[in-house]
Amino acid sequence: MDKPKVVLGVSGGIAAYKACELLRRLTESGHDVRVVPTDSALHFVGAATWSALSGNPVSTEVWDAVHEVPHVRIGQHADLVIVAPATADMLAKAAHGLADDLLTNTLLTARCPVVFAPAMHTEMWEHPATQENVATLRRRGALVIEPAVGRLTGVDTGKGRFPDPAEIFDYVRRVLARGARAGESDLAGRHVVVSAGGTREPLDPVRYLGNRSSGKQGYALARTAAARGARVTLLAANTGLPDPAGVDVVRVGTAVQLREAALKAAADADVVVMAAAVADFRPLTYATGKIKKKDGEEPAPITLVRNPDVLAELSADRPRPGQLVVGFAAETDDVLANGRAKLARKGCDLLVVNEVGERRTFGAEENEAVILATDGTETPVPHGPKDALADRIWDEVSHRLAPPTAQ
């Protein structure tokens, strides 16, 4: 079989050196990668490095090997084009259709999915001109990954950091796996909110009531939605997982904090998926000092109170017409019966039901479930990677969403 053909465009930012790691992951996983840097990018990483790592010639000019018409052929033959890093200048050129070098010509001729991984200072990313350019590219079907938040050049910190290369590689892999043509991302223009992980309810400064949720299924949902073109807000509750590329991460700890973050994020969301394991109860009182063990005495009973039912509240009070709400039910017995009852009780549109236990689902890389819908349909998803379940959930969501013009 032919190797998937990927064009890696590199524009002139300090994050260009991180694209070497992305290139390595692509080539080692069997992709045929053609690196097309800008002249500015070569000030950060030389052509010899790109050529050695990719195994292909490197050029920035449309005048090299003219008989092969590279400014047309490279884009025409690609299965995916990714620009990483994409500077503010490159986003502006792409949005306005400028073509003054090999990379910008390639972007105009590509009919495959095109991905941009921006990296720049916060002020540049937040500037209205950049935001309008990003909106234009997304409207045309390009996938523009949200930059990460963190340390930038020098002492500055903020949004604009180049996402982790491993996460960008995972994003690219998902886009390629879907095989979509340019402009065919079914969640493009949608804002989706996903919760992941497990809430923790503190007993004292060192102890808490929690659960076994790793957050892997919620993170798979967030990554998959981003690869399908959505703007994703991930509410991460106590996970140790790296931030997915292209996703805005909001960290929460308790059920009350998750509720506050979910209500805020849901205000302009098309879809809310509550995949986090939310504690049903919390201690009535919090000990400000560590609870001590006393010889000869039994511990004092811990009184629990109910936490807010976040899923039911989101389902009952939707801030915008057509918003879809998806819940999860982790059951240990009578799985489908309990799931059907929960679907009716919570009022959500879809409920993903799976059986859990000490050696099932929690922390695993694979999952199986049944997707229950309010119209009575039941969609079983066989045992397999959590990515596959995530894609199936988004399939069910996508065909239920009202057209954007109808919202």
N, C-alpha and C positions, 0 to 999 in steps of 0.2 A: 504494500500500500504506500502511496505517496505520503510523505511527511506533511503535516499542516504547515502552510507557508505564512509566516508572521513577519510583518515589517515593524521594526522597532525604531521609531523616530526619537531622536534625542535633541532637545533644544538647550540653549545656553544658560543653564543654571548650575549652582554649586551642587545640586543633588544629582548631577549627571553621573557622578562616580557610583551612586547607588544603583543606577541602571545596569551596571556590570553584573550585579548579583541577579537581577531579573533576567538578563541575557543568559547567564549560566544556567538558571533553572529551566528556562525555555529550551535551550539546546540539549541539556542532559535528559529532558523528558521526551525527546524525540521530535522537536519542532525544527523546521528549516527557517532560520532567522536571518533576515537581511537588515542590517543596521544602516539607517539613513540619518546621520547627524547634520546639524546646521554648522556653519563656520564657527559660530560662537561656542557651540558645544565642544569643538576640538581644542578650545583653550583650556578646558577642564579635563578631558580624556582624549588622548590621541587616536588617530585613525588606526594605528598598528594594534592597539589594544582591542578595538572593536572587531577588526578583521581576524585577529588571533582567536578571540573568544567565540566568534560566530562561524568561522570557517568560510566566510564569504567576503568578496571585495567590498570596500567602503568608499563612497563618494558623496560629496555634497553638491556637485555641479550637474546641471542638465547637459553639459557639453562633453562629459566623459562617455566613451563608448556610444557615440551618437547613433551609430548604425543599429543599435539595439533599442533605440527610442526609450531610454530608461524612465523618462519623466511620465510616460504613459504605461509602459509594461509593468513596472513594479507594483503600482496600485491595482492594475487589472488582474494580476495573477495572485494577489494576496488573499488569504482566508481571513485575516484580521490585521488591522493596523493599530498600533498603540504608540502614543507619543508620551514618553516618560523620561525625564520630567517635561511637562508642558508649561512654559513660562507665560506670563501675561502677554508678551509680544506675540508668541505663537498662537495663543487663543484668539487674539485680535485678528491676526492674519487669516486663520482658519475660518473665523466667523464672517469675514468680509471677502473671502474667496481670493485673496492675494496669492500669487504664485511666482515668487522671485528666486526660488532655489529648488533643489530636487525634492526635499521633504514636502514643501507646500504644494508642488505639482502632484506629488503622490497622493496627497489628501484629496485633491480635486478629482482624481481619476479612480479612486477606490470605490468599489461597489459592495464591499464587505463591511462588517461591523468596524467602527472606528472608535477607539477609546483614548481619552485624554486623562493623564494623571498629573494634575497641576501641582506645582511647588513654587512658592513665592512668599514674600513677606505678607503679614496679615493685612496691612493697609492696602497693598496691591490687590489681594484677593477680594477684599471688601469694597473696593472702589466701584462706583456705579457702572463705569465703562466695562470693567471685567465681568461684573455680574450680568450685564446685558449681553455680552459676548457669549458667556456660558449659557444663558437662556436661549440665545439664538441657535447655538450648536445642539443643545438638547432638543429643541423644537424640530430640528432637521433630522433627528434620529441618532446623533452622536451620543456616546456614553461618556459623560464627564464625571470622573470620580471626585467625591468631596475630599479635599486635603485633610490631613490629620492635624491634631492640636499638639503642640509640643515645642521643643527647643528649635529655634531657627538659626540663621547665621548670626554670629556674635553672641550677645547676651540676650537677644530678643526671644520672646516666647509667645506663641499664639497659634491661631489657625493658619495653615499654609505650609505645614511640614509635609514632605514627601512621605506617603504611606509606606509601611513596611514592605520591602520587595517580595517577601514570601506571600503576603496578603494580596498584592497586586497580581502575582502569578496565579494565585487561586482564583481571583476575579477573572483573569484572562481565560483560564482553563474552563470556567463555567460558561463564559460567553461563547467560546469555541464549541463546547459540547452541545449548546442549543442549536448551533448551525444557522442562526438567524442572519438574514441579509440586512444591509444598512437600513435603519429606520423602522425595523420590525420588532422592537422591544415592547412587549405587551404591557409593561408597567411604566413605560416612559410617561413623564408628566404627572405621575401619581406620588403622593406622599404616604408612606406606610410607617406605622409604628409597631415595633416588635419588642416584647419584654422577654428576658432570658435570665436563667440562673435561679437561685433560691433566696428568698428573704430570710433575714435573721432577726430574731426578737431578743434583745439583751436582757439578761437576768441581773448581771452586775458588770463591772468593768472588764471581766475576763471570760464570762460565760454567756451563752445564748441558746435559744431554742431555734433549731434550723432543720434542714432537710438535705437529702443526698443529691439534689439537682446540680449538674455540672454546667448547665447553660449551653451545651453543645448543639442541641436541637434549635434553640432560639438563635444562636449565632449562625447556624446553617440557613435558617429562614432569612436572616438579615443579609447575608452574603448573596444568597440566591436572588433576593428581591433587587439588590443593587445591580447584579449582573443582568437583570431583566429591565433595567432602566429606571427603577424607582429612586426617589429620594427617601432615604431610610433613617429613621431615628431609632436607635437601639437603647432600651432601658435595661442596663446590665446590673443584676443584683448578685453581688458577691461571687464573681467568677474570676478565674485566673487565666482567662483566654486572651490572646492578643486582639487588639481592635481590628475588625474587618476593614479592608480598604473600601473607601467610598461611603462610609457610614458615620453618622453623628452619634457618638456614644454619650449617654447620660448615666452616671453611676448612682445607684440607690442602695440602701441597706435594708430598711424595714418595709413592712407592708404599707404603713402610712406614707412613707417616702415614695414608694412605688405608686401609690394612688395619686399623690400630688403631681408627680412627674407624668403619669399617664394622662390625667385630665388636661394638663397643660399641652402635651404633645398632640393629643387627639383633637384639639380645637380646629386644626386645619387638615386633618388626616383623611385620606380616602379609605384606609383600611387600618384596623388595629388588631394585632395578633398577640394575645396574652399567653405566651408559652412559658413564662416564669412560673415556678412553684411558689405560690404565695401562702404564707402561714395563715391558717384559719384563726389562730389564737395568739395572744401575747400576754406576758405577765402583767397582773394588775399593778404591781409596784416594781420599781427598779431600785436595787440596792446600790447606793453610791460607793460603797466599799465592797471588797471581795467577801462573799459569804463564807464564813469560816466553819470548819468542821470542829465540833466540840465533843470531847471525850464523854461517853456515857449519855449523850443526848441525840435523839433523832432529829433530822433536819425539819425545819418548819415547813408546812405545806405551802405549795406555790399556787396561788389563785390565778386562774386564767380568765381573760375577757376576750370577746370576739373582735377580730380585726374587721375593717370594712371589706365588703364584697366588691372588689374592684371590677371584676368581669360583669357582674350584674348591673352595677352602676353605669358602666360604659355602654352596655347594651340598652338600658332604659332611657338614658339621657344623651342622645347623639347630637352633637353640635352642628352637624351639617347633613342635608338630605343625601340619601344614597350611601352613607358611610356603612361599611361592612365591619362586623366584629367577629373575630374568630377566637374561640376558647380552646383550652386543653383540659383533658381529664385523665389523671393518672390513677388507675384503679388496680386493686389487688384481687378482686373477686367479682363475679357477676358483671363483667366488664361492660358488655353492651347494654345490659339493662340499666346499670347505673349511669352509663353515658347518655342514654336516651332521656332518662329522668333529669339529668343535669342540663341537657340542652333545653328542655322545656322550662326548667326552673330559672336558668340564667338569662334566657331571651336573646342569646347570640345567634348569628346566622349559620355558622359552622362550628362543630365541636370535634376536635381530634382526640380520639380515645385510644389509649394504649395501656397495656398491662405492665405494671412495674413491680419491682421487688429488689431484694439485695443484689441479685445477679442479673437483673433485667433493666435495660434502658439507661438507668442513671450512670453516667460516666462512660457509657459505651459509645463506639463509633457507629453503630447500626441501630435501627429501630424498626418497628412495624406498628401499624395503627389502622383504625377505621375512621374515615372522615364522615361524620353525620351531618346532615343538612336539615333545615327546617321544612323543606319540601318533601321530606321522607326518604330521600336517597341516602344510600350508605355505600361508601367507596372504600373497599379494603385496599390497603397498600402493603404488599408483602415485605418480609424481612429483607432489609438492605441498608445501604448507607443513609445516614440522616440527610445528606444532600438530596437524595432521591425523594424522600418523603417531603422535604421542603419544596421541591419543584412541583410535586403533585398537589400540595396544598395551594401553591400559587396558581396552578392551573384551575383549580376549583374556584378560587377567588376571582381570577381574571375574567372568566366568562360570566360572572355574576355582577361585575361592575357596570354601572351605567356609563354610557359614553360621556367623555369630559364635557361636551357641549350641553348635556342634559342636566348637569349638576348645578 
